[in-house]
Amino acid sequence: MFLPTEVLDKMRVVIADANQVVRTWVRTQLSQAGVKHVGMAGSSADLLRQCSAATPDVVLCDYNFGEKQDGLRVLEELRLNDILPLSSVFMIVTGERVRKRVVAAAEFAPDDYLLKPFTSGQLGERLVKAVEKKHALKSIYEQMAARNLEALIEECDKVLANQPRYSMDALRIRAEALIALGRLDEATEIYKAVMARNTVPWARIGYAMVLRERGDVAEAARHAAEINEEFPEFMGVYDFLGELHERNGELEQARTYYERADSIAPDNLRRLRSIGEICLESGEVERAASVMRRVVERTEGTSLASAEDHLTLIKSLIELPDAAEELNARFETMRGLLGGSETAAVLSDVVEARMLSQRGDEGGAREAINRALQTHARLSKPDTLATSELAEACFATNNEEAAAGLVNKIEAAGGTVSNRLKRQNARSARERAQAAAANLAEESAAGPDLDHVDAELARLAELIRQLDPHWDDALAEDARNILIDVFTLAPRERRVIDAHIQYNRVAQKHGYDRHKPTARAV
């Protein structure tokens, strides 16, 4: 028989279950296990409120937590909004039929799962084990929350020295912090040491991360693909491979890995967003709309609801026939999420530009983009969403110069440029470079504009005439600029060479350096 301990006596637990009978039964089990401080939540809103008011040690959440909700979504909301710290235990209570699905969830994974039915002894034992681990790693979690990587590594070292029972957790977190700091050799030592003793997938995918950071993308992909073959239920490798291929512009391969992961652990929001955006970029708008509807429905009525998700769905609907009614409804929802902000005004014009362009009204689309650019210029603070969407719209309406400038603004403000926008910017840069090269080749084939060269040489002769009796630095700088311009246009013209000789004669006469023939960078 499991005996209650001091840990259970001080523990504060919240039971989250939509069924009052089940809540009461679990509370009885907790009482028999020795837990005295118990709260109960019948809805996700109630759970969020209780956790915000006082941080619990443990949340016991039923997997099927009411209509359109599940425990994993609630956990995601708690973690993303910093309501429940990593030092608190989140345990899923579930039946055998969904155990595999729950265990397969990699991101925002629960600390443990508890299969129904269970006894008070089993419950108490699992709670003590989970809470003791959280207490041992508490200082690590605090530095993770503070994003203090150097201090985080120090706390990991303390756990490794004093709490060997949790060494694997400390090593994993320490290695990830080292990668973030760019200390790749030290991270590699940890992963290789762990791999030599164990076959745990996290060490192997960590080593693949090191390979990627070193620029050995092909080897990282090969290594990760091997892990995927050996551990097909390890979600982290699917996301790693998806992101790797997406960065390289290999969208079909990226989508394949994301969709395989979705078939194992459905409804991961970040993964679904990636699938939706890839489908939209690839022109599969119907599939994009279907996936983004899942995202919007999953987050509806929660703090995870995002205007950006609605916008991605809207961009898909614009290109679908007979979607006007849904398009208008989604647009109004998006505006409601943004309120009367400046961002809403920019995005409204961006959406209008896309709609007009889809109808063939390119002039109207450009007008809408110009209004959006003017509104964007008045934004009181940087807004990555508005800037990114406006940049995409500028690319779509062939306003590459404005689009490139917006991308630069995102980077200057410390924002993250999406992979999609990076690809658009790179394509645009290549096209601009190709056009410039073509123009230069055309100009070279046609030969220099000799009339312009004659006019510039006449100006230069007048400047040299003025410099001969009395040297003037400003006039000399103008003369050198003309020399550079005419040499760039007609480097083989004898008159250009003679002009250099005349300038240098006067410069040396007054004790100044000669000017070497120099072409202006194109």
Backbone torsions as a table, in degrees:
resi	resn	phi	psi	omega
1	MET	NA	134.9	179.2
2	PHE	-76.7	131.0	-179.4
3	LEU	-101.9	132.0	178.2
4	PRO	-57.5	147.3	-179.8
5	THR	-123.0	177.9	178.0
6	GLU	-61.9	-31.9	178.8
7	VAL	-60.6	-46.7	-179.4
8	LEU	-66.9	-36.5	-176.3
9	ASP	-62.0	-34.3	-178.1
10	LYS	-96.1	-5.9	-172.9
11	MET	-72.9	139.0	174.1
12	ARG	-109.8	121.6	-175.2
13	VAL	-121.4	140.5	172.7
14	VAL	-115.3	127.4	176.8
15	ILE	-95.1	123.7	-179.8
16	ALA	-116.0	106.2	-179.7
17	ASP	-155.6	136.8	-178.1
18	ALA	-72.4	-18.9	-176.6
19	ASN	-95.8	118.2	-176.6
20	GLN	-64.4	-36.1	-180.0
21	VAL	-62.4	-43.2	179.9
22	VAL	-66.1	-42.1	179.0
23	ARG	-57.5	-43.8	-179.1
24	THR	-65.6	-40.7	179.4
25	TRP	-64.0	-44.9	179.5
26	VAL	-63.8	-37.9	179.1
27	ARG	-62.7	-38.7	177.9
28	THR	-62.8	-42.5	178.8
29	GLN	-62.8	-40.5	178.7
30	LEU	-64.5	-41.0	179.9
31	SER	-63.0	-42.6	179.7
32	GLN	-68.0	-28.3	178.3
33	ALA	-77.9	-13.9	178.9
34	GLY	109.8	5.9	179.6
35	VAL	-85.2	126.6	-175.3
36	LYS	-104.7	-25.9	-174.4
37	HIS	-106.6	100.3	-173.7
38	VAL	-129.6	131.4	171.8
39	GLY	-114.3	161.0	-178.6
40	MET	-133.3	136.8	179.5
41	ALA	-128.2	128.2	-179.0
42	GLY	-97.9	-2.8	179.3
43	SER	-149.2	163.5	179.4
44	SER	-65.1	-36.9	179.0
45	ALA	-62.5	-39.9	178.7
46	ASP	-66.2	-40.1	179.3
47	LEU	-65.3	-44.9	179.0
48	LEU	-61.1	-39.8	-179.8
49	ARG	-64.3	-45.4	-178.6
50	GLN	-65.9	-41.7	-179.5
51	CYS	-68.3	-32.0	177.8
52	SER	-70.0	-36.0	-177.3
53	ALA	-72.8	-41.1	-178.7
54	ALA	-153.5	120.8	-176.3
55	THR	-67.5	121.1	178.6
56	PRO	-81.3	160.2	172.7
57	ASP	-76.0	-34.6	-174.9
58	VAL	-142.4	140.3	167.7
59	VAL	-117.6	123.2	173.4
60	LEU	-102.2	108.0	-172.6
61	CYS	-118.9	128.0	176.2
62	ASP	-67.6	141.2	-179.1
63	TYR	-61.7	-45.8	178.7
64	ASN	-91.7	85.8	-172.1
65	PHE	-97.5	67.8	175.7
66	GLY	84.7	179.4	-176.7
67	GLU	-66.1	133.5	177.4
68	LYS	58.4	19.8	179.8
69	GLN	-131.3	154.6	169.3
70	ASP	-147.0	165.9	-175.3
71	GLY	-60.8	-33.6	-178.9
72	LEU	-67.9	-38.1	178.5
73	ARG	-66.6	-39.7	178.3
74	VAL	-62.7	-43.0	178.1
75	LEU	-60.4	-43.3	179.7
76	GLU	-59.6	-42.9	-179.8
77	GLU	-65.6	-41.1	179.5
78	LEU	-64.1	-43.6	-177.1
79	ARG	-73.4	-45.2	-177.3
80	LEU	-63.8	-31.6	-179.7
81	ASN	-93.3	10.0	178.3
82	ASP	55.1	35.7	178.3
83	ILE	-88.1	-39.7	179.6
84	LEU	-114.6	112.4	-177.5
85	PRO	-70.8	163.8	178.8
86	LEU	-64.6	-19.5	179.5
87	SER	-75.6	-8.3	175.7
88	SER	-97.7	145.1	-179.7
89	VAL	-85.1	133.9	171.3
90	PHE	-120.9	114.5	-175.7
91	MET	-116.1	129.0	177.9
92	ILE	-88.2	130.9	173.6
93	VAL	-101.4	123.0	-170.6
94	THR	-150.4	170.2	173.7
95	GLY	-96.9	164.3	-177.4
96	GLU	-57.6	-33.4	-173.5
97	ARG	-67.6	-22.2	178.5
98	VAL	-112.0	5.2	-177.0
99	ARG	-59.2	-46.6	-178.0
100	LYS	-59.7	-40.8	-178.4
101	ARG	-65.8	-40.0	-179.2
102	VAL	-69.4	-46.0	-178.0
103	VAL	-63.3	-30.0	-177.1
104	ALA	-74.2	-13.0	-177.9
105	ALA	-72.7	116.9	-174.8
106	ALA	-88.4	-52.5	-177.9
107	GLU	-79.0	135.8	-177.4
108	PHE	55.3	41.5	179.9
109	ALA	-70.2	145.6	175.8
110	PRO	-67.7	158.9	178.7
111	ASP	-72.0	-28.2	-179.5
112	ASP	-163.4	169.4	174.5
113	TYR	-132.1	151.2	-176.9
114	LEU	-129.6	120.2	-177.3
115	LEU	-85.2	135.0	174.8
116	LYS	-84.8	147.3	-9.0
117	PRO	-81.7	161.4	179.5
118	PHE	-140.8	159.0	179.5
119	THR	-95.8	167.0	178.1
120	SER	-63.9	-33.4	178.5
121	GLY	-66.4	-44.5	178.3
122	GLN	-63.0	-41.8	179.8
123	LEU	-62.9	-48.6	-178.3
124	GLY	-61.6	-41.0	-179.5
125	GLU	-63.6	-43.0	180.0
126	ARG	-66.5	-38.2	-179.6
127	LEU	-65.4	-46.3	-179.3
128	VAL	-61.0	-44.7	-179.6
129	LYS	-60.4	-45.4	-177.4
130	ALA	-68.0	-43.6	-176.7
131	VAL	-70.3	-37.7	177.6
132	GLU	-60.4	-40.1	178.2
133	LYS	-64.5	-43.0	179.4
134	LYS	-62.2	-40.1	179.0
135	HIS	-65.4	-39.1	-179.5
136	ALA	-65.7	-33.2	-176.8
137	LEU	-102.4	10.3	-173.9
138	LYS	-57.1	-44.8	-178.4
139	SER	-64.3	-33.2	176.2
140	ILE	-65.0	-46.8	-179.5
141	TYR	-62.0	-36.4	179.6
142	GLU	-63.8	-42.0	178.9
143	GLN	-71.7	-31.3	174.7
144	MET	-63.5	-44.1	179.5
145	ALA	-64.4	-35.9	179.3
146	ALA	-80.2	-9.5	-178.6
147	ARG	58.6	33.8	177.9
148	ASN	-97.2	92.8	-170.6
149	LEU	-69.1	-39.2	179.8
150	GLU	-64.1	-45.1	178.2
151	ALA	-66.2	-33.8	178.3
152	LEU	-61.4	-43.9	178.9
153	ILE	-62.8	-40.5	178.2
154	GLU	-61.3	-42.7	179.8
155	GLU	-67.5	-35.0	175.6
156	CYS	-63.1	-40.0	179.0
157	ASP	-63.2	-37.2	178.5
158	LYS	-65.3	-41.9	178.7
159	VAL	-64.9	-41.2	179.1
160	LEU	-61.8	-34.6	-178.9
161	ALA	-79.5	-35.5	-170.5
162	ASN	-112.3	-17.0	-176.7
163	GLN	-132.1	64.8	-176.2
164	PRO	-57.4	-22.2	179.1
165	ARG	-59.4	-29.0	-177.2
166	TYR	-111.6	27.3	-175.7
167	SER	-63.8	-37.1	-178.2
168	MET	-64.6	-39.4	177.1
169	ASP	-63.7	-44.8	-178.8
170	ALA	-65.2	-40.2	179.2
171	LEU	-64.6	-42.0	179.9
172	ARG	-61.7	-48.1	-178.5
173	ILE	-66.8	-39.6	179.9
174	ARG	-62.6	-44.2	-178.8
175	ALA	-63.7	-40.4	178.9
176	GLU	-65.2	-37.9	176.9
177	ALA	-65.3	-39.0	178.6
178	LEU	-63.7	-39.6	177.1
179	ILE	-62.4	-44.7	-179.8
180	ALA	-60.8	-30.5	179.1
181	LEU	-87.0	-3.3	-179.6
182	GLY	81.1	11.6	180.0
183	ARG	-91.3	70.4	-169.3
184	LEU	-70.0	-35.4	-179.4
185	ASP	-63.1	-41.2	179.7
186	GLU	-67.0	-40.2	177.4
187	ALA	-63.1	-40.1	179.8
188	THR	-61.3	-40.9	179.1
189	GLU	-58.3	-42.6	-179.9
190	ILE	-64.5	-49.2	-176.7
191	TYR	-62.8	-41.7	-179.6
192	LYS	-66.8	-37.7	178.8
193	ALA	-65.3	-41.8	179.5
194	VAL	-68.2	-42.8	-178.9
195	MET	-64.4	-28.6	179.7
196	ALA	-69.3	-24.7	-177.6
197	ARG	-105.2	-27.0	-173.6
198	ASN	-137.2	164.9	176.7
199	THR	-108.3	23.3	-176.6
200	VAL	-61.5	132.9	-176.0
201	PRO	-66.9	-26.9	-176.3
202	TRP	-64.6	-33.6	179.3
203	ALA	-70.8	-37.3	-179.2
204	ARG	-71.4	-39.9	177.8
205	ILE	-71.4	-30.1	174.9
206	GLY	-62.9	-40.7	177.6
207	TYR	-65.4	-37.1	176.0
208	ALA	-63.1	-35.9	177.0
209	MET	-63.3	-39.6	177.4
210	VAL	-62.4	-44.3	178.9
211	LEU	-59.3	-42.2	179.5
212	ARG	-63.5	-44.6	-179.0
213	GLU	-64.4	-27.5	177.9
214	ARG	-82.0	-3.7	178.8
215	GLY	91.3	2.4	179.4
216	ASP	-90.1	69.5	-172.5
217	VAL	-65.0	-42.4	-177.8
218	ALA	-61.7	-43.7	179.7
219	GLU	-68.9	-36.7	176.8
220	ALA	-62.0	-43.8	179.5
221	ALA	-64.6	-42.3	179.5
222	ARG	-63.1	-44.6	-179.7
223	HIS	-62.5	-44.3	-178.9
224	ALA	-67.1	-37.5	179.0
225	ALA	-62.8	-35.7	176.6
226	GLU	-65.1	-41.2	177.7
227	ILE	-61.9	-41.7	-179.3
228	ASN	-60.9	-37.1	178.3
229	GLU	-67.3	-40.1	-176.2
230	GLU	-81.2	-32.5	-176.7
231	PHE	-127.8	72.2	-173.9
232	PRO	-65.7	-13.3	179.7
233	GLU	-101.7	5.4	177.1
234	PHE	-85.5	106.0	-172.0
235	MET	-66.9	-30.3	-176.1
236	GLY	-58.3	-33.7	-176.7
237	VAL	-73.4	-32.8	176.7
238	TYR	-63.1	-45.7	-179.2
239	ASP	-66.7	-39.4	178.7
240	PHE	-60.4	-48.3	-179.0
241	LEU	-68.1	-37.7	177.2
242	GLY	-61.4	-47.0	-179.7
243	GLU	-65.8	-37.7	-179.5
244	LEU	-62.6	-47.5	-179.9
245	HIS	-69.2	-35.2	180.0
246	GLU	-65.8	-41.7	177.2
247	ARG	-57.6	-36.1	-177.7
248	ASN	-85.2	2.7	-179.6
249	GLY	77.7	11.7	178.6
250	GLU	-90.7	75.7	-168.2
251	LEU	-68.7	-36.3	-178.6
252	GLU	-66.0	-42.4	178.0
253	GLN	-65.7	-41.1	179.4
254	ALA	-60.9	-46.2	-179.1
255	ARG	-62.5	-37.9	179.8
256	THR	-58.9	-45.6	-179.6
257	TYR	-68.3	-41.7	178.7
258	TYR	-62.0	-41.5	-177.4
259	GLU	-72.0	-33.2	174.7
260	ARG	-62.8	-43.2	178.9
261	ALA	-63.4	-40.0	-179.2
262	ASP	-64.5	-31.5	179.0
263	SER	-70.8	-23.8	179.2
264	ILE	-89.9	-48.3	-179.0
265	ALA	-127.3	86.0	-173.5
266	PRO	-67.0	157.7	167.1
267	ASP	73.5	19.3	170.0
268	ASN	-70.1	119.9	-170.8
269	LEU	-63.3	-45.9	-177.7
270	ARG	-61.6	-40.8	-179.3
271	ARG	-67.7	-43.1	179.1
272	LEU	-62.7	-39.9	178.0
273	ARG	-61.1	-41.3	179.1
274	SER	-62.4	-43.0	178.9
275	ILE	-61.9	-46.7	-179.1
276	GLY	-60.3	-43.9	-178.4
277	GLU	-68.7	-38.3	177.6
278	ILE	-64.7	-44.2	179.1
279	CYS	-61.9	-40.7	179.3
280	LEU	-63.9	-45.5	-179.9
281	GLU	-65.6	-31.2	-178.5
282	SER	-83.9	-3.0	178.5
283	GLY	88.3	5.3	178.3
284	GLU	-91.1	71.8	-169.8
285	VAL	-69.4	-32.5	-179.9
286	GLU	-66.4	-43.9	177.0
287	ARG	-65.7	-40.3	178.1
288	ALA	-59.3	-45.0	-179.5
289	ALA	-63.5	-41.0	-179.4
290	SER	-62.2	-44.1	-179.1
291	VAL	-68.1	-43.3	-177.7
292	MET	-69.8	-26.5	173.1
293	ARG	-63.2	-37.7	177.6
294	ARG	-62.5	-41.2	179.4
295	VAL	-63.6	-48.5	-177.0
296	VAL	-63.6	-41.7	-179.9
297	GLU	-67.9	-36.0	-179.4
298	ARG	-68.6	-31.5	-176.6
299	THR	-98.4	-6.2	-176.0
300	GLU	-57.8	132.0	177.3
301	GLY	78.1	9.1	178.8
302	THR	-120.7	171.1	177.7
303	SER	-72.1	-6.9	178.5
304	LEU	-85.7	-8.3	179.0
305	ALA	-58.7	133.0	-171.0
306	SER	-131.2	133.5	175.2
307	ALA	-62.8	-32.8	-179.2
308	GLU	-64.0	-38.3	177.4
309	ASP	-63.6	-43.7	178.0
310	HIS	-63.1	-37.2	-179.3
311	LEU	-65.5	-42.5	177.4
312	THR	-62.1	-41.0	176.7
313	LEU	-63.8	-42.2	179.5
314	ILE	-60.4	-43.7	180.0
315	LYS	-61.9	-32.3	176.5
316	SER	-71.9	-44.1	-176.5
317	LEU	-66.0	-31.9	-179.8
318	ILE	-55.7	-35.0	-175.9
319	GLU	-92.6	1.9	179.3
320	LEU	-99.0	140.3	176.0
321	PRO	-73.2	151.3	174.7
322	ASP	58.1	34.6	179.5
323	ALA	-115.9	15.5	-173.5
324	ALA	-61.2	-42.2	-176.6
325	GLU	-64.3	-47.9	178.7
326	GLU	-65.2	-38.7	-179.8
327	LEU	-58.3	-47.0	180.0
328	ASN	-63.5	-39.7	-179.6
329	ALA	-66.2	-43.5	179.6
330	ARG	-65.4	-36.9	-179.8
331	PHE	-63.9	-42.0	179.0
332	GLU	-66.4	-38.3	177.7
333	THR	-63.4	-43.1	178.8
334	MET	-61.0	-44.9	179.5
335	ARG	-63.2	-36.2	177.3
336	GLY	-63.8	-38.7	178.6
337	LEU	-67.4	-32.9	-178.8
338	LEU	-86.0	-19.2	-177.1
339	GLY	67.9	-151.3	-179.7
340	GLY	-94.3	33.4	-174.1
341	SER	-75.0	165.6	175.4
342	GLU	-64.0	-34.2	177.9
343	THR	-59.3	-40.9	180.0
344	ALA	-60.6	-39.8	-179.6
345	ALA	-66.2	-42.2	178.4
346	VAL	-62.8	-48.7	-176.0
347	LEU	-67.7	-32.1	177.0
348	SER	-60.8	-44.8	178.5
349	ASP	-68.8	-34.5	178.0
350	VAL	-64.3	-45.0	178.5
351	VAL	-63.6	-43.0	179.1
352	GLU	-60.9	-40.3	179.0
353	ALA	-61.8	-41.8	179.2
354	ARG	-64.7	-41.3	-179.3
355	MET	-66.0	-43.4	179.6
356	LEU	-65.4	-40.3	179.3
357	SER	-64.1	-39.1	178.6
358	GLN	-62.8	-31.7	178.9
359	ARG	-84.0	-3.0	179.2
360	GLY	92.3	4.4	-179.6
361	ASP	-91.5	77.7	-175.8
362	GLU	-68.5	-33.5	177.8
363	GLY	-63.8	-45.6	177.5
364	GLY	-63.6	-36.1	178.6
365	ALA	-63.7	-43.1	179.9
366	ARG	-65.0	-38.0	177.5
367	GLU	-61.9	-42.9	179.0
368	ALA	-63.7	-40.1	178.5
369	ILE	-64.5	-41.4	179.0
370	ASN	-62.6	-39.6	176.2
371	ARG	-63.3	-42.3	179.8
372	ALA	-63.1	-39.9	178.8
373	LEU	-63.8	-40.0	178.9
374	GLN	-66.0	-42.6	178.4
375	THR	-66.1	-40.8	-179.7
376	HIS	-61.9	-37.2	-179.7
377	ALA	-63.7	-20.5	-178.6
378	ARG	-97.7	3.3	-180.0
379	LEU	-58.3	135.3	-176.8
380	SER	-76.1	-21.4	177.6
381	LYS	-150.0	156.4	-178.6
382	PRO	-59.0	140.1	178.9
383	ASP	-135.5	105.9	-174.2
384	THR	-62.8	-40.8	-178.7
385	LEU	-61.8	-51.2	-178.7
386	ALA	-62.7	-42.8	-177.9
387	THR	-66.5	-42.3	-179.3
388	SER	-64.4	-46.7	-178.1
389	GLU	-66.6	-37.7	178.1
390	LEU	-66.9	-39.5	177.6
391	ALA	-61.5	-43.9	178.1
392	GLU	-60.5	-43.0	-179.5
393	ALA	-65.7	-36.7	177.6
394	CYS	-64.9	-41.7	175.6
395	PHE	-60.0	-42.0	-176.8
396	ALA	-65.8	-28.1	-179.7
397	THR	-102.7	18.5	174.5
398	ASN	64.5	26.9	174.0
399	ASN	-100.7	68.9	-172.1
400	GLU	-65.3	-35.0	-177.8
401	GLU	-63.6	-45.4	178.7
402	ALA	-65.7	-39.6	-179.2
403	ALA	-62.6	-46.1	-179.9
404	ALA	-62.6	-38.2	177.6
405	GLY	-63.5	-37.4	179.0
406	LEU	-68.3	-40.1	177.0
407	VAL	-60.9	-42.1	177.9
408	ASN	-61.6	-36.3	179.0
409	LYS	-64.8	-40.1	178.5
410	ILE	-60.4	-47.8	-178.6
411	GLU	-64.8	-39.8	-179.1
412	ALA	-65.4	-31.5	-179.6
413	ALA	-85.1	1.8	179.9
414	GLY	81.2	13.8	178.9
415	GLY	-81.1	172.2	179.9
416	THR	-102.5	122.6	176.7
417	VAL	-85.6	125.5	-177.5
418	SER	-63.9	155.6	178.2
419	ASN	-59.1	-38.6	-180.0
420	ARG	-61.7	-44.7	-179.2
421	LEU	-68.9	-35.9	175.7
422	LYS	-60.0	-42.8	-179.9
423	ARG	-64.9	-42.0	178.4
424	GLN	-62.7	-42.3	-179.0
425	ASN	-65.6	-40.4	179.6
426	ALA	-65.6	-42.8	178.3
427	ARG	-61.6	-42.8	-179.4
428	SER	-64.1	-42.1	179.7
429	ALA	-62.3	-42.5	178.5
430	ARG	-62.5	-42.6	-179.3
431	GLU	-65.6	-39.3	178.2
432	ARG	-65.0	-41.3	179.5
433	ALA	-64.6	-40.7	178.7
434	GLN	-64.6	-39.9	179.4
435	ALA	-66.3	-41.5	179.1
436	ALA	-64.0	-40.6	178.7
437	ALA	-64.4	-39.9	179.2
438	ALA	-65.0	-42.0	178.3
439	ASN	-63.2	-41.5	-179.9
440	LEU	-64.4	-40.6	179.1
441	ALA	-64.6	-38.8	179.5
442	GLU	-65.6	-42.3	179.0
443	GLU	-65.6	-39.2	-179.9
444	SER	-65.2	-39.0	179.9
445	ALA	-66.2	-35.6	-177.8
446	ALA	-79.0	-16.4	-178.9
447	GLY	87.3	167.8	-176.9
448	PRO	-70.4	155.4	175.5
449	ASP	-80.5	93.7	-173.4
450	LEU	-67.6	-30.4	177.6
451	ASP	-62.4	-42.3	179.1
452	HIS	-66.5	-40.9	178.4
453	VAL	-61.1	-42.5	178.9
454	ASP	-60.2	-44.1	-178.3
455	ALA	-63.7	-42.5	-179.5
456	GLU	-67.3	-38.5	178.9
457	LEU	-66.3	-34.0	176.7
458	ALA	-65.1	-42.2	176.0
459	ARG	-61.2	-42.3	-178.6
460	LEU	-63.7	-41.9	179.8
461	ALA	-60.0	-39.3	178.6
462	GLU	-65.5	-40.6	178.8
463	LEU	-64.7	-43.0	179.0
464	ILE	-62.8	-38.7	178.3
465	ARG	-59.8	-40.6	-180.0
466	GLN	-72.5	-32.7	-177.6
467	LEU	-76.4	-23.2	-173.3
468	ASP	-60.1	-49.5	179.3
469	PRO	-79.5	-35.6	-174.9
470	HIS	-139.1	116.1	-178.6
471	TRP	-74.2	137.3	178.1
472	ASP	-135.8	122.7	-174.8
473	ASP	-60.5	-40.7	-178.4
474	ALA	-65.0	-44.7	178.3
475	LEU	-64.7	-37.0	179.4
476	ALA	-64.7	-38.9	178.3
477	GLU	-64.9	-42.4	176.2
478	ASP	-59.4	-41.3	-179.8
479	ALA	-63.5	-43.7	-179.8
480	ARG	-64.8	-37.0	178.0
481	ASN	-64.2	-39.6	177.4
482	ILE	-65.2	-41.5	177.4
483	LEU	-58.0	-43.3	179.1
484	ILE	-63.7	-43.8	-178.0
485	ASP	-63.3	-47.2	-176.4
486	VAL	-71.5	-32.1	177.5
487	PHE	-69.0	-34.7	177.1
488	THR	-63.9	-41.7	-176.8
489	LEU	-77.7	-40.0	-172.9
490	ALA	-144.2	71.3	-174.5
491	PRO	-66.3	-21.0	-176.8
492	ARG	-97.4	-2.8	-179.3
493	GLU	-68.5	129.7	-179.3
494	ARG	-61.0	-36.2	-179.1
495	ARG	-63.9	-33.0	178.8
496	VAL	-68.5	-41.4	178.1
497	ILE	-63.8	-43.4	178.7
498	ASP	-61.1	-38.0	-179.9
499	ALA	-62.0	-39.8	176.4
500	HIS	-61.1	-42.7	-179.4
501	ILE	-62.2	-43.3	-179.4
502	GLN	-64.5	-43.2	179.7
503	TYR	-63.4	-46.0	-176.3
504	ASN	-65.1	-35.0	177.3
505	ARG	-59.8	-45.8	-179.2
506	VAL	-69.3	-40.7	-179.2
507	ALA	-61.7	-45.9	-179.6
508	GLN	-67.7	-31.7	177.1
509	LYS	-58.3	-37.1	-178.1
510	HIS	-97.3	9.9	175.5
511	GLY	85.1	21.5	-179.5
512	TYR	-108.0	162.6	-176.4
513	ASP	-70.7	153.2	173.2
514	ARG	-69.2	155.2	175.4
515	HIS	-103.2	119.9	179.7
516	LYS	-81.6	140.5	177.9
517	PRO	-54.2	123.8	-175.0
518	THR	-136.5	132.9	176.4
519	ALA	-95.3	144.4	178.6
520	ARG	-77.7	138.6	179.0
521	ALA	-64.9	134.2	-179.1
522	VAL	-95.8	NA	NA
